[in-house]
Amino acid sequence: MSEIRVDTLKNRAGTSTITTADITNAPAFEATVSSNQTITDNVTSIVEFDTELFDTDGKYDHSTNYRFTPTVAGKYFIYASIGVSAEGDAQLQNVFGQLFKNGSQVKNSHFNYGGNNSRFATTTLNAILTLDSDDYVDARIQAADSSGSAIVQPTPYSTFGAFKLIGL
């Protein structure tokens, strides 16, 4: 993450307003899915983003709950891209990508193929959320596959991340 070091910042009157401050977009993380994750047909499931590309402060749980708990209050940019495939051609009927905060849905991306079923879809979600120190965010998927179970595809199709916005 980018860091700006401010040693002295003066206002118009020439008075120091900040003597020493580190300004960063942390905590921040990005994680991917390491292998196919089969999900139950038409049931909302937490996506198991199990491989951290980075985690500045160790705030992302990549092994149990697959959630980000920043522990630092502020506004955060949250993003997810989830690739989903059916078991066969023309079997993927619909896909819901979702972001959840504290167990409640806050963003949704939906594809409904209306009889022109697909084999693969990538749903993308973005949100700016105000998080308290104990809030958590996770990414979920729901997909209907006419042959049974859909599959969350690994890297490079599925990514989940967040970073703290500064100056807001």
NURODREN-833493 format. One record per residue (C-alpha): residue number from 0; residue in three letters; x, y, z. Coordinates in Angstrom, 3 decimals. Example, Ala and Ser with C-alpha at 12.3 -4.5 7.8 and 13.67 -1.06 7.14 Angstrom:
% residues 2
<pt pos="0" code="ALA" c1="12.300" c2="-4.500" c3="7.800"/>
<pt pos="1" code="SER" c1="13.670" c2="-1.060" c3="7.140"/>
% end
This chain:
% residues 168
<pt pos="0" code="MET" c1="0.000" c2="0.000" c3="0.000"/>
<pt pos="1" code="SER" c1="1.092" c2="3.513" c3="-0.694"/>
<pt pos="2" code="GLU" c1="2.268" c2="5.515" c3="2.306"/>
<pt pos="3" code="ILE" c1="2.694" c2="9.270" c3="2.573"/>
<pt pos="4" code="ARG" c1="4.876" c2="10.616" c3="5.355"/>
<pt pos="5" code="VAL" c1="3.873" c2="14.074" c3="6.582"/>
<pt pos="6" code="ASP" c1="6.364" c2="15.711" c3="8.930"/>
<pt pos="7" code="THR" c1="4.825" c2="19.166" c3="9.135"/>
<pt pos="8" code="LEU" c1="1.612" c2="20.470" c3="7.637"/>
<pt pos="9" code="LYS" c1="0.779" c2="24.137" c3="8.147"/>
<pt pos="10" code="ASN" c1="-2.504" c2="25.963" c3="7.686"/>
<pt pos="11" code="ARG" c1="-2.802" c2="29.383" c3="5.982"/>
<pt pos="12" code="ALA" c1="-1.793" c2="31.163" c3="9.159"/>
<pt pos="13" code="GLY" c1="1.451" c2="29.170" c3="9.226"/>
<pt pos="14" code="THR" c1="0.458" c2="27.178" c3="12.309"/>
<pt pos="15" code="SER" c1="1.338" c2="23.494" c3="12.334"/>
<pt pos="16" code="THR" c1="-1.814" c2="21.372" c3="12.121"/>
<pt pos="17" code="ILE" c1="-0.141" c2="17.963" c3="11.912"/>
<pt pos="18" code="THR" c1="3.310" c2="17.358" c3="13.290"/>
<pt pos="19" code="THR" c1="3.796" c2="13.692" c3="12.377"/>
<pt pos="20" code="ALA" c1="1.294" c2="11.387" c3="10.718"/>
<pt pos="21" code="ASP" c1="1.355" c2="8.273" c3="8.604"/>
<pt pos="22" code="ILE" c1="-1.466" c2="8.180" c3="6.088"/>
<pt pos="23" code="THR" c1="-2.242" c2="4.789" c3="4.527"/>
<pt pos="24" code="ASN" c1="-5.108" c2="2.899" c3="2.931"/>
<pt pos="25" code="ALA" c1="-4.733" c2="0.151" c3="5.540"/>
<pt pos="26" code="PRO" c1="-6.095" c2="-2.148" c3="6.641"/>
<pt pos="27" code="ALA" c1="-6.380" c2="-3.678" c3="3.198"/>
<pt pos="28" code="PHE" c1="-6.418" c2="-7.150" c3="1.667"/>
<pt pos="29" code="GLU" c1="-6.966" c2="-9.097" c3="-1.525"/>
<pt pos="30" code="ALA" c1="-7.685" c2="-12.803" c3="-1.731"/>
<pt pos="31" code="THR" c1="-8.465" c2="-15.358" c3="-4.426"/>
<pt pos="32" code="VAL" c1="-9.951" c2="-18.832" c3="-4.681"/>
<pt pos="33" code="SER" c1="-7.226" c2="-21.482" c3="-5.050"/>
<pt pos="34" code="SER" c1="-9.336" c2="-24.298" c3="-6.558"/>
<pt pos="35" code="ASN" c1="-12.864" c2="-25.039" c3="-7.765"/>
<pt pos="36" code="GLN" c1="-15.551" c2="-24.628" c3="-5.085"/>
<pt pos="37" code="THR" c1="-18.700" c2="-26.618" c3="-5.803"/>
<pt pos="38" code="ILE" c1="-21.779" c2="-24.881" c3="-4.399"/>
<pt pos="39" code="THR" c1="-25.222" c2="-26.280" c3="-3.652"/>
<pt pos="40" code="ASP" c1="-27.699" c2="-25.550" c3="-6.444"/>
<pt pos="41" code="ASN" c1="-29.629" c2="-22.303" c3="-5.926"/>
<pt pos="42" code="VAL" c1="-28.443" c2="-21.854" c3="-2.306"/>
<pt pos="43" code="THR" c1="-26.512" c2="-18.786" c3="-1.114"/>
<pt pos="44" code="SER" c1="-22.971" c2="-19.818" c3="-0.141"/>
<pt pos="45" code="ILE" c1="-19.976" c2="-17.923" c3="1.227"/>
<pt pos="46" code="VAL" c1="-17.205" c2="-17.912" c3="-1.361"/>
<pt pos="47" code="GLU" c1="-14.069" c2="-19.443" c3="0.121"/>
<pt pos="48" code="PHE" c1="-11.425" c2="-16.906" c3="-0.863"/>
<pt pos="49" code="ASP" c1="-8.643" c2="-18.962" c3="0.709"/>
<pt pos="50" code="THR" c1="-5.449" c2="-17.503" c3="-0.766"/>
<pt pos="51" code="GLU" c1="-4.299" c2="-14.064" c3="0.376"/>
<pt pos="52" code="LEU" c1="-2.401" c2="-12.008" c3="-2.168"/>
<pt pos="53" code="PHE" c1="-1.800" c2="-9.450" c3="0.589"/>
<pt pos="54" code="ASP" c1="-3.264" c2="-8.622" c3="3.994"/>
<pt pos="55" code="THR" c1="-1.636" c2="-5.509" c3="5.461"/>
<pt pos="56" code="ASP" c1="-2.823" c2="-5.990" c3="9.029"/>
<pt pos="57" code="GLY" c1="-3.958" c2="-9.630" c3="9.202"/>
<pt pos="58" code="LYS" c1="-7.638" c2="-8.626" c3="9.184"/>
<pt pos="59" code="TYR" c1="-8.878" c2="-11.113" c3="6.561"/>
<pt pos="60" code="ASP" c1="-9.774" c2="-14.659" c3="7.686"/>
<pt pos="61" code="HIS" c1="-8.714" c2="-16.871" c3="4.758"/>
<pt pos="62" code="SER" c1="-9.215" c2="-20.231" c3="6.490"/>
<pt pos="63" code="THR" c1="-12.452" c2="-20.311" c3="8.521"/>
<pt pos="64" code="ASN" c1="-15.071" c2="-17.589" c3="7.912"/>
<pt pos="65" code="TYR" c1="-13.621" c2="-15.997" c3="4.749"/>
<pt pos="66" code="ARG" c1="-14.443" c2="-12.515" c3="6.008"/>
<pt pos="67" code="PHE" c1="-12.795" c2="-9.134" c3="6.446"/>
<pt pos="68" code="THR" c1="-13.006" c2="-7.556" c3="9.912"/>
<pt pos="69" code="PRO" c1="-10.965" c2="-4.345" c3="9.701"/>
<pt pos="70" code="THR" c1="-10.992" c2="-3.471" c3="13.472"/>
<pt pos="71" code="VAL" c1="-10.433" c2="0.159" c3="12.391"/>
<pt pos="72" code="ALA" c1="-13.552" c2="2.276" c3="11.898"/>
<pt pos="73" code="GLY" c1="-13.894" c2="4.142" c3="8.616"/>
<pt pos="74" code="LYS" c1="-15.128" c2="4.031" c3="5.043"/>
<pt pos="75" code="TYR" c1="-13.893" c2="1.114" c3="2.930"/>
<pt pos="76" code="PHE" c1="-13.975" c2="0.305" c3="-0.750"/>
<pt pos="77" code="ILE" c1="-15.033" c2="-3.358" c3="-1.009"/>
<pt pos="78" code="TYR" c1="-14.865" c2="-5.310" c3="-4.261"/>
<pt pos="79" code="ALA" c1="-15.494" c2="-8.845" c3="-5.455"/>
<pt pos="80" code="SER" c1="-15.410" c2="-10.642" c3="-8.763"/>
<pt pos="81" code="ILE" c1="-16.803" c2="-14.173" c3="-8.751"/>
<pt pos="82" code="GLY" c1="-16.555" c2="-16.515" c3="-11.728"/>
<pt pos="83" code="VAL" c1="-19.189" c2="-19.274" c3="-11.822"/>
<pt pos="84" code="SER" c1="-19.587" c2="-22.136" c3="-14.276"/>
<pt pos="85" code="ALA" c1="-22.184" c2="-24.811" c3="-14.866"/>
<pt pos="86" code="GLU" c1="-21.280" c2="-28.466" c3="-15.192"/>
<pt pos="87" code="GLY" c1="-22.209" c2="-28.390" c3="-18.873"/>
<pt pos="88" code="ASP" c1="-23.037" c2="-26.086" c3="-21.783"/>
<pt pos="89" code="ALA" c1="-26.266" c2="-24.073" c3="-21.557"/>
<pt pos="90" code="GLN" c1="-27.019" c2="-25.181" c3="-17.986"/>
<pt pos="91" code="LEU" c1="-26.344" c2="-22.030" c3="-15.925"/>
<pt pos="92" code="GLN" c1="-29.797" c2="-20.508" c3="-15.396"/>
<pt pos="93" code="ASN" c1="-29.068" c2="-17.583" c3="-13.053"/>
<pt pos="94" code="VAL" c1="-26.360" c2="-16.165" c3="-10.809"/>
<pt pos="95" code="PHE" c1="-26.498" c2="-13.850" c3="-7.778"/>
<pt pos="96" code="GLY" c1="-23.250" c2="-12.307" c3="-6.518"/>
<pt pos="97" code="GLN" c1="-23.644" c2="-10.685" c3="-3.106"/>
<pt pos="98" code="LEU" c1="-21.746" c2="-8.660" c3="-0.520"/>
<pt pos="99" code="PHE" c1="-22.840" c2="-9.107" c3="3.079"/>
<pt pos="100" code="LYS" c1="-22.097" c2="-6.862" c3="6.075"/>
<pt pos="101" code="ASN" c1="-22.601" c2="-8.480" c3="9.493"/>
<pt pos="102" code="GLY" c1="-24.720" c2="-11.226" c3="7.901"/>
<pt pos="103" code="SER" c1="-27.046" c2="-8.883" c3="5.969"/>
<pt pos="104" code="GLN" c1="-26.937" c2="-8.362" c3="2.221"/>
<pt pos="105" code="VAL" c1="-25.774" c2="-4.880" c3="1.167"/>
<pt pos="106" code="LYS" c1="-25.031" c2="-5.355" c3="-2.572"/>
<pt pos="107" code="ASN" c1="-26.318" c2="-7.729" c3="-5.227"/>
<pt pos="108" code="SER" c1="-25.426" c2="-8.475" c3="-8.835"/>
<pt pos="109" code="HIS" c1="-27.850" c2="-10.712" c3="-10.746"/>
<pt pos="110" code="PHE" c1="-27.843" c2="-12.511" c3="-14.080"/>
<pt pos="111" code="ASN" c1="-30.991" c2="-14.326" c3="-15.256"/>
<pt pos="112" code="TYR" c1="-30.580" c2="-16.033" c3="-18.600"/>
<pt pos="113" code="GLY" c1="-34.327" c2="-16.399" c3="-19.241"/>
<pt pos="114" code="GLY" c1="-34.152" c2="-19.697" c3="-21.101"/>
<pt pos="115" code="ASN" c1="-30.943" c2="-18.848" c3="-22.980"/>
<pt pos="116" code="ASN" c1="-28.787" c2="-20.562" c3="-20.395"/>
<pt pos="117" code="SER" c1="-25.062" c2="-20.013" c3="-20.244"/>
<pt pos="118" code="ARG" c1="-22.018" c2="-22.066" c3="-19.257"/>
<pt pos="119" code="PHE" c1="-20.066" c2="-19.344" c3="-17.423"/>
<pt pos="120" code="ALA" c1="-20.622" c2="-15.938" c3="-15.777"/>
<pt pos="121" code="THR" c1="-18.529" c2="-13.484" c3="-13.819"/>
<pt pos="122" code="THR" c1="-20.409" c2="-11.290" c3="-11.386"/>
<pt pos="123" code="THR" c1="-18.713" c2="-8.115" c3="-10.164"/>
<pt pos="124" code="LEU" c1="-19.585" c2="-6.124" c3="-7.049"/>
<pt pos="125" code="ASN" c1="-18.290" c2="-2.816" c3="-5.674"/>
<pt pos="126" code="ALA" c1="-19.359" c2="-0.922" c3="-2.572"/>
<pt pos="127" code="ILE" c1="-18.239" c2="1.866" c3="-0.286"/>
<pt pos="128" code="LEU" c1="-19.249" c2="0.832" c3="3.209"/>
<pt pos="129" code="THR" c1="-18.907" c2="2.509" c3="6.573"/>
<pt pos="130" code="LEU" c1="-17.481" c2="-0.094" c3="8.942"/>
<pt pos="131" code="ASP" c1="-17.062" c2="0.031" c3="12.700"/>
<pt pos="132" code="SER" c1="-14.211" c2="-1.778" c3="14.405"/>
<pt pos="133" code="ASP" c1="-16.252" c2="-4.985" c3="14.896"/>
<pt pos="134" code="ASP" c1="-18.106" c2="-5.103" c3="11.544"/>
<pt pos="135" code="TYR" c1="-17.291" c2="-7.804" c3="9.010"/>
<pt pos="136" code="VAL" c1="-17.834" c2="-8.260" c3="5.278"/>
<pt pos="137" code="ASP" c1="-17.961" c2="-11.414" c3="3.158"/>
<pt pos="138" code="ALA" c1="-18.778" c2="-12.299" c3="-0.446"/>
<pt pos="139" code="ARG" c1="-21.441" c2="-14.851" c3="-1.358"/>
<pt pos="140" code="ILE" c1="-22.768" c2="-16.544" c3="-4.463"/>
<pt pos="141" code="GLN" c1="-25.995" c2="-18.257" c3="-5.469"/>
<pt pos="142" code="ALA" c1="-26.350" c2="-20.025" c3="-8.812"/>
<pt pos="143" code="ALA" c1="-28.899" c2="-22.289" c3="-10.445"/>
<pt pos="144" code="ASP" c1="-27.433" c2="-25.024" c3="-12.652"/>
<pt pos="145" code="SER" c1="-29.976" c2="-27.242" c3="-14.435"/>
<pt pos="146" code="SER" c1="-27.642" c2="-30.238" c3="-14.073"/>
<pt pos="147" code="GLY" c1="-27.051" c2="-29.892" c3="-10.334"/>
<pt pos="148" code="SER" c1="-24.262" c2="-27.887" c3="-8.747"/>
<pt pos="149" code="ALA" c1="-22.475" c2="-24.823" c3="-10.072"/>
<pt pos="150" code="ILE" c1="-18.762" c2="-24.259" c3="-9.540"/>
<pt pos="151" code="VAL" c1="-16.954" c2="-21.130" c3="-8.321"/>
<pt pos="152" code="GLN" c1="-13.875" c2="-20.815" c3="-10.502"/>
<pt pos="153" code="PRO" c1="-10.449" c2="-20.061" c3="-8.995"/>
<pt pos="154" code="THR" c1="-7.854" c2="-17.427" c3="-9.945"/>
<pt pos="155" code="PRO" c1="-7.992" c2="-15.401" c3="-12.166"/>
<pt pos="156" code="TYR" c1="-11.814" c2="-15.429" c3="-12.213"/>
<pt pos="157" code="SER" c1="-12.541" c2="-14.866" c3="-8.513"/>
<pt pos="158" code="THR" c1="-11.097" c2="-12.084" c3="-6.345"/>
<pt pos="159" code="PHE" c1="-12.226" c2="-10.371" c3="-3.120"/>
<pt pos="160" code="GLY" c1="-10.642" c2="-7.332" c3="-1.522"/>
<pt pos="161" code="ALA" c1="-11.013" c2="-4.115" c3="0.440"/>
<pt pos="162" code="PHE" c1="-9.060" c2="-1.048" c3="1.474"/>
<pt pos="163" code="LYS" c1="-9.655" c2="1.891" c3="3.795"/>
<pt pos="164" code="LEU" c1="-10.452" c2="5.188" c3="2.117"/>
<pt pos="165" code="ILE" c1="-8.487" c2="8.135" c3="3.480"/>
<pt pos="166" code="GLY" c1="-9.704" c2="11.702" c3="3.548"/>
<pt pos="167" code="LEU" c1="-13.383" c2="10.828" c3="4.047"/>
% end
